[in-house]
Amino acid sequence: MKNLFKEFKNFAVKGNMIDMAIGIVIGTAFNNVVNALVKKIVMTPLYVLTDGVNLANKK
């Protein structure tokens, strides 16, 4: 059991775990930014242009 903790400590100290955590945080933030841009900037004109159009009948 001590060997497992020692290996984990060596892994964390090398920076691999920190790099992975930073990548996850940046990826999550980028995902939120893209979602906000699409919902507020891209989709708004599309909603206005397609107001009253029923796409279910357009097969």
Secondary structure, DSSP 8 states (H G I E B T S, - for coil): -HHHHHHHHHHHHTTHHHHHHHHHHHHHHHHHHHHHHIIIIIHHHHHHHTTT--GGG--
